Amino acid sequence: MSRVCDICGKHTITGNKVSHAKNRTRRVWKPNLVKVKTVVGGTTVTLKICTRCLRSDVITKKV
């Protein structure tokens, strides 16, 4: 299962965790994804979208 938003394409990014002593270790930031049922083209579809897209009313949840 890929961690990518179906609407905006937000995905996992990597970088460095930097301690107070400037030691650097690799770390990962994952998007906050939720599975939402919505109606697309007359059919019910389950999408993985980030909470930013859900909050900005890009799609409407099926109740």
KAUR-V483663 format. One line per field, one symbol per residue. ss: DSSP state (H for helix, E for strand, - for the rest). phi: phi as a letter, one per 40 degrees, with the letter a starting at -180 (. if undefined). burial: 1 if it has 9 or more other ideal C-beta (glycine too) atoms within 8 Angstrom, else 0. A space follows every 50 residues. Layout:
ss=???
phi=???
burial=???
//
This chain:
ss=---E------E-EEEEEE-----EEEEEE---EEEEEEEE--EEEEEEEE HHHHH--------
phi=.ccbcccbgcacbbabcbcccgcbbcabbbccbbcbcabbggbcbcbcbc ccccccfcbbccc
burial=00011010001000000000000000000010110111100000001111 1011000010000
//
